[in-house]
Amino acid sequence: MKHTLLFMVALGASYSAMAAKDIPIKTNRTLIETKSPIMFAYHDEDASLAELDLETMEFNQLELPKNAFGFDYGKLAGADKISAFVMNKEGIFSVDKNGAKRILATNALLSKLEFEEFEKINFISDINNDGLSDIILPDLTHSEIYLQNSDKTFTKHSFNTQPKYSGNFSSGKLRLDIDLTMVPKVFDINQDGLNDLVFHDKEKIDVLYATSSGYQNSLQTLKLPVETGKLDGVEANRRISKLLDINNDGKLDLVTRYAPIVEGMDSLDVELTFQIFYGKDNGIFATTPLTLPKASGTSRFEFENDFNGDGKNELQKFHVDFGLGTIASMALGGGSTDVDVEISFYAQKTDGSFSDEPDSEKEVEMEIGMGSGDMALTYYTGDINGDGKQDAVFKTGSKTLSVYYGHAETVLNKRRSKIKQKLPEDGNDIKLVDINNDGKHDFVLHFKDDDGKSTIKTILN
């Protein structure tokens, strides 16, 4: 069994150190974060799962049920920390170092599928915001919700669904793909004090409305202010890009992406139009959109962080410098290469609009691979100094983290603070977690070698 060295390193007088400790861990995947000091490490080929508690320095190899094919994490009633939930064809189990206990028997579609390897699957969500984890299992004609009760039992609710199918014929055979993405956004769409479940794909938004006794039996489709999908009369399509509360007014806002239909390399330079349709009462969206700054085929927008502390999330625009030279480098470099990513930060104004020019701009290098999952953006966010503002952290070298603290007027401080520390090669192996629950995000660095041996260092604020 491989062993890992887990220890704390100190940075100056404001940081504390702990003694080194050897613990067993083996993983060929990035560590799974849980928004808590608990993290999970898994090996998809060995079908192994381990729990790492960064606060207590404890590590446990979890005893999985036979033929387990997937896992998620959540909280059971009466538990004081996050637990792992594992699925096999017999049901769903809560697992720890002592073994597995079945908490739900199920005959859902997921239990009938054949999985090639052990995977992280999204089937756990606190859908009624009571602090306990609930289970969502999709099927072809209906889906099932299991609400957790205070005695660790579950109450079942079924509702009608229509999964999205796509497929193609090849060599006389039909390949059929089914979208079974089911973890919803939990949001009170109609402002009746009950949390509804919101599901969306690229073209439509469905809501399962909550009632005083549970949920309705069928999804209801929200009316959108614009046409989505392939548009009539033009060679273009419009899709749903984001669905979230951008201006923190308690209503979901719709972000759409309009793109001309092009082929090949033209898709990298095509001009995209992103628009926000701000939410109104009862799941209605404004008919007049707000157009966001210009974007191209390699651009992406995010609205996840409040850097200036005004209670409104900033707009972050990511633009990847990707062209023929990048593709050639990927071919010569064995399928991956480094690319430059420009990140522009725009403060949100009181009316929900954003400036035409960014308030702050940074550039970071990341490694990108041929596969869609082979991307490691070396940019991270969290409250590093505990002032209530989100800060931006960039990996700017093999031994340097550059920290730009959130700023009330300039979004990000113009001057950087540096942390000198050997860093993992893979940007996905750097995590920001509040380990000791003091309101400051700490750094978790995961080093691994070709044999599966891992070393984890944590830097405490």
Salt bridges, closest charged atoms under 4 A:
GLU33 OE2 - LYS431 NZ 3.57
ASP44 OD2 - ARG29 NH2 2.76
ASP46 OD2 - LYS26 NZ 3.58
ASP46 OD2 - HIS43 ND1 3.70
GLU51 OE2 - LYS81 NZ 3.01
ASP72 OD1 - LYS120 NZ 2.97
GLU114 OE2 - LYS89 NZ 3.57
GLU117 OE2 - ARG29 NH2 3.64
GLU144 OE2 - HIS142 NE2 3.56
GLU144 OE2 - LYS156 NZ 3.38
ASP177 OD1 - ARG175 NE 3.56
ASP201 OD2 - LYS164 NZ 3.42
GLU203 OE1 - LYS164 NZ 3.96
ASP206 OD2 - LYS204 NZ 2.46
GLU235 OE2 - LYS230 NZ 3.72
ASP281 OD1 - LYS251 NZ 3.70
GLU302 OE1 - LYS242 NZ 2.92
GLU302 OE2 - ARG300 NE 2.92
ASP387 OD2 - LYS389 NZ 3.87
ASP429 OD1 - HIS446 ND1 3.40
ASP429 OD2 - LYS448 NZ 2.31
